Amino acid sequence: MRTSIIRTGLAAALVAVAATASLSACSVQVDDKAVPEGKVVVEIDGKKTTYDDGHAITGTGKAISVGVNKSTATVACSGAEQLTLVGTDGAITVSGTCGDVSATGASQKVVLKDAKELSVLGADNTITAGALDALKVTGAGNKITYVSSDSEPELLGANNDVTKK
């Protein structure tokens, strides 16, 4: 399983390079024997992506992307203007105050302190949040609990359970 996830991540990183370089197609094959144990760090044009046991964290500073598949991750969001959460069946704990947060995964458990805006695009997630400036839910089957919001939540998705504590 670990090597499958890392292969997928490495392939995605190389496809991203192809897109940046305006290449028309890119195919990547990685043999299980070629994947080292422990962390794998891919650096392309000075940008690093770390893959480790089912999750990937890309970027630092203003934009962070966290992918978690059947594992857990803790992310320090202080100062980040954009945080993107992806993956399936994982758990993500976010510390600090974030700018815009997008939860696009499925069946994730997310604990988020505070954020400017929380957009929930995924399905069947359980999200606990602190103070939000805005909340927008376009996904389906999510359970979202938050402490406060500066505006009424925008609920566009189906079968979401949104509760203000």
C-alpha positions as CSV (number, residue, x, y, z in Angstrom):
1,M,0.0,0.0,0.0
2,R,2.7,2.5,1.0
3,T,4.6,2.0,-2.3
4,S,1.4,2.4,-4.3
5,I,0.6,5.8,-2.6
6,I,4.2,7.0,-3.1
7,R,4.2,5.8,-6.7
8,T,1.0,7.8,-7.3
9,G,2.5,10.9,-5.6
10,L,5.8,10.7,-7.6
11,A,3.8,10.3,-10.8
12,A,1.7,13.3,-9.9
13,A,4.8,15.4,-9.2
14,L,6.3,14.4,-12.5
15,V,3.1,15.1,-14.4
16,A,2.9,18.6,-12.7
17,V,6.4,19.2,-14.1
18,A,5.3,18.2,-17.5
19,A,2.4,20.6,-17.3
20,T,4.6,23.4,-16.1
21,A,7.0,22.7,-19.0
22,S,4.1,22.7,-21.4
23,L,4.8,19.1,-22.4
24,S,1.8,17.4,-24.1
25,A,2.0,14.0,-22.3
26,C,3.8,12.3,-19.5
27,S,3.8,8.8,-18.3
28,V,5.7,7.6,-15.2
29,Q,6.4,4.0,-14.1
30,V,8.1,3.5,-10.7
31,D,9.1,0.0,-9.7
32,D,8.4,-1.0,-6.1
33,K,12.1,-1.8,-5.6
34,A,13.0,1.8,-6.6
35,V,11.0,3.3,-3.7
36,P,13.1,3.8,-0.6
37,E,11.9,3.1,2.9
38,G,10.8,6.1,5.0
39,K,10.4,9.6,3.6
40,V,10.7,10.4,0.0
41,V,11.4,14.0,-0.9
42,V,10.9,15.2,-4.5
43,E,12.4,18.5,-5.3
44,I,11.6,20.2,-8.6
45,D,12.7,23.7,-9.4
46,G,13.3,24.4,-5.7
47,K,9.8,23.2,-4.6
48,K,9.8,20.2,-2.3
49,T,7.1,17.5,-1.8
50,T,7.5,15.0,1.1
51,Y,5.8,11.6,0.8
52,D,5.8,9.5,4.0
53,D,3.6,6.5,4.8
54,G,0.4,7.5,3.0
55,H,0.5,11.2,3.2
56,A,2.1,14.1,1.3
57,I,2.7,17.7,2.3
58,T,3.5,20.2,-0.4
59,G,4.6,23.7,0.1
60,T,5.3,26.0,3.0
61,G,4.5,29.6,3.8
62,K,1.6,31.0,1.7
63,A,0.2,27.8,0.1
64,I,0.1,24.3,1.6
65,S,-1.4,21.2,0.2
66,V,-1.9,18.1,2.5
67,G,-2.9,14.7,1.1
68,V,-3.7,12.0,3.6
69,N,-4.8,8.5,2.7
70,K,-5.6,6.1,5.5
71,S,-3.1,7.9,7.8
72,T,-2.8,11.0,10.0
73,A,-1.1,14.3,9.6
74,T,-0.6,17.4,11.8
75,V,-0.1,20.7,10.0
76,A,1.0,24.1,11.3
77,C,-1.0,26.7,9.4
78,S,0.2,29.9,10.9
79,G,0.6,32.5,8.1
80,A,-0.6,30.2,5.3
81,E,-3.0,32.0,3.0
82,Q,-4.3,28.8,1.3
83,L,-4.5,25.3,2.8
84,T,-5.8,22.4,0.7
85,L,-6.8,19.1,2.3
86,V,-7.2,16.1,0.1
87,G,-7.2,12.3,0.6
88,T,-9.4,9.5,1.8
89,D,-10.0,7.9,5.2
90,G,-7.5,10.0,7.1
91,A,-7.2,12.4,10.0
92,I,-5.8,15.9,9.8
93,T,-5.2,18.2,12.7
94,V,-4.5,21.8,11.8
95,S,-2.9,24.2,14.3
96,G,-2.7,28.0,14.0
97,T,-4.9,30.4,12.1
98,C,-5.3,29.7,8.4
99,G,-6.4,31.9,5.5
100,D,-8.7,30.0,3.0
101,V,-9.1,26.3,3.7
102,S,-10.4,23.8,1.1
103,A,-11.4,20.3,2.2
104,T,-11.8,18.3,-1.0
105,G,-11.2,14.7,0.3
106,A,-13.6,12.0,1.3
107,S,-14.2,10.4,4.7
108,Q,-11.6,12.6,6.4
109,K,-11.6,13.7,10.0
110,V,-10.4,17.3,10.2
111,V,-9.8,19.4,13.3
112,L,-9.2,23.1,12.4
113,K,-8.6,25.9,14.8
114,D,-9.6,29.1,13.0
115,A,-9.7,30.1,9.3
116,K,-10.7,33.0,7.1
117,E,-12.9,30.8,4.9
118,L,-13.7,27.1,5.0
119,S,-14.9,25.5,1.7
120,V,-16.0,21.9,2.0
121,L,-16.0,20.3,-1.5
122,G,-15.5,16.7,-0.6
123,A,-17.9,14.1,0.7
124,D,-18.6,12.3,4.0
125,N,-16.0,14.4,6.0
126,T,-16.3,15.2,9.7
127,I,-14.9,18.7,10.3
128,T,-14.6,20.5,13.7
129,A,-13.6,24.1,13.3
130,G,-13.2,27.2,15.5
131,A,-13.9,30.7,14.4
132,L,-14.5,31.2,10.6
133,D,-15.1,34.4,8.6
134,A,-17.1,32.3,6.1
135,L,-18.3,28.7,5.5
136,K,-19.2,27.3,2.1
137,V,-20.3,23.7,1.7
138,T,-20.8,22.3,-1.8
139,G,-19.9,18.7,-1.1
140,A,-22.4,16.0,0.2
141,G,-22.8,14.0,3.4
142,N,-20.4,16.1,5.5
143,K,-20.7,16.8,9.2
144,I,-19.4,20.2,10.1
145,T,-19.3,21.8,13.6
146,Y,-17.9,25.3,14.1
147,V,-17.7,27.8,16.9
148,S,-18.5,31.0,15.1
149,S,-18.8,32.6,11.7
150,D,-19.0,36.2,10.6
151,S,-21.7,35.3,8.1
152,E,-24.4,32.7,7.6
153,P,-23.0,29.4,6.1
154,E,-23.5,29.0,2.3
155,L,-25.0,25.5,2.0
156,L,-25.1,24.3,-1.6
157,G,-24.4,20.5,-1.2
158,A,-26.8,17.7,-0.3
159,N,-27.3,15.9,3.0
160,N,-24.8,18.0,5.0
161,D,-25.1,18.4,8.8
162,V,-23.8,21.9,9.8
163,T,-23.9,22.9,13.5
164,K,-22.8,26.0,15.3
165,K,-21.6,25.2,18.8
